[in-house]
């Protein structure tokens, strides 16, 4: 990866909102796990394991940063789902099973779609609608002429 692209990605992650950072983490985990399958299929086992470890690290970080006070039942369910994903990736690592990795990617993609929609809704609600146009300023200008 070029220095410019790496700098851009670092800057993007450092300036992202919490919501955008969550999306970036999901995208990164999916990208690393897809790369892991490609490397496994190409018999590049050390690269496969490195990509798999990176995907595992992201999912573990997602699990470790859950806020149970604010997230309630959803946080508990995500904790369990992330735990299941980590178990499946451990199995995939031990058995060199790309299908277990694909299963986790499917779960991550489902969650990613949901989080993108939730973030879109939150952002659209956070921007107050513009007030209706008022012709008062125009009338004032006409009166000055």
C-alpha positions in Angstrom: 0.0 0.0 0.0 1.4 3.4 -0.9 2.3 5.9 1.8 -0.4 8.3 0.6 -3.2 5.7 0.8 -2.0 4.6 4.2 -2.0 8.2 5.4 -5.5 8.7 4.1 -6.8 5.6 5.8 -5.2 6.5 9.1 -6.6 10.0 8.9 -10.0 8.7 8.0 -10.0 6.4 11.0 -8.7 9.1 13.4 -11.3 11.6 12.3 -14.3 9.2 12.0 -17.3 9.5 14.3 -18.0 6.6 16.6 -20.7 5.4 14.2 -18.4 5.6 11.2 -15.6 3.9 13.1 -17.9 1.0 13.8 -18.7 0.7 10.1 -14.9 0.8 9.3 -14.3 -2.0 11.8 -16.9 -4.2 10.2 -15.5 -3.5 6.8 -12.0 -4.2 7.9 -12.9 -7.5 9.6 -14.8 -8.6 6.4 -11.8 -7.6 4.2 -9.3 -9.5 6.4 -11.4 -12.6 6.5 -12.0 -12.6 2.7 -8.3 -12.2 2.2 -7.7 -15.0 4.6 -9.8 -17.3 2.5 -7.9 -16.2 -0.7 -4.6 -16.9 1.0 -5.7 -20.3 2.3 -6.9 -21.3 -1.2 -3.5 -20.2 -2.6 -1.7 -22.2 0.1 0.0 -19.1 1.6 -0.6 -20.3 5.1 1.4 -17.7 7.0 -0.4 -14.9 5.2 -3.7 -16.7 5.8 -3.1 -16.9 9.5 -2.0 -13.3 9.7 -5.2 -12.1 7.9 -7.3 -14.4 10.0 -5.7 -13.1 13.2 -6.5 -9.5 12.1 -10.1 -10.4 11.5 -10.3 -12.1 14.9 -8.7 -9.1 16.6 -11.3 -6.7 15.2 -14.2 -9.0 16.3 -12.6 -9.3 19.7 -12.4 -5.5 19.9 -16.0 -5.1 18.9 -16.9 -7.6 21.6 -14.7 -6.0 24.3 -16.1 -2.5 23.7 -19.7 -3.3 24.1 -21.5 -1.0 26.6 -23.9 -3.2 28.5 -25.3 -0.2 30.5 -26.4 1.6 27.3 -26.9 -1.4 25.0 -29.0 -3.6 27.2 -30.3 -6.7 25.6 -28.8 -5.8 22.2 -25.3 -5.6 23.8 -25.8 -9.1 25.4 -26.9 -10.6 22.1 -24.0 -9.0 20.2 -21.6 -10.3 22.9 -22.9 -13.8 22.3 -22.8 -13.5 18.5 -19.3 -12.1 18.6 -18.3 -15.0 20.9 -19.8 -17.5 18.4 -17.9 -15.9 15.5 -14.7 -16.1 17.4 -15.3 -19.8 18.1 -16.0 -20.4 14.4 -12.8 -18.6 13.4 -10.8 -20.6 16.0 -12.3 -23.8 14.4 -11.4 -22.5 10.9 -7.9 -21.8 12.0 -7.5 -25.3 13.5 -9.2 -27.2 10.6 -8.2 -24.8 7.8 -12.0 -24.6 7.0 -12.9 -21.7 4.7 -16.6 -22.4 5.1 -16.4 -21.5 8.8 -14.8 -18.2 7.8 -17.5 -17.6 5.1 -20.2 -18.2 7.8 -18.6 -15.4 9.9 -18.4 -13.1 6.9 -22.1 -13.7 6.2 -22.9 -12.7 9.8 -20.7 -9.7 9.7 -22.3 -8.5 6.4 -25.7 -8.9 7.9 -24.7 -6.8 10.9 -22.9 -4.3 8.6 -26.1 -3.7 6.5 -28.1 -3.1 9.7 -25.5 -0.8 11.3 -25.2 1.3 8.0 -29.0 1.7 8.0 -29.0 2.6 11.7 -26.2 5.2 11.2 -28.0 6.6 8.2 -31.2 7.1 10.2 -29.4 8.6 13.1 -27.6 11.1 10.9 -30.7 12.0 9.0 -32.6 12.7 12.3 -29.7 14.6 13.8 -29.9 17.3 11.1 -32.8 19.5 11.8 -35.0 20.2 8.8 -34.7 23.6 7.2 -37.4 26.0 8.3 -40.0 26.8 5.6 -39.0 29.7 3.3 -40.3 33.0 4.5 -40.8 35.8 2.1 -40.4 38.4 4.8 -36.7 39.2 3.9 -37.8 39.7 0.3 -40.5 42.1 1.3 -38.1 44.1 3.4 -35.8 44.4 0.4 -38.7 45.5 -1.8 -39.7 48.1 0.6 -36.1 49.5 0.7 -36.0 50.0 -3.1 
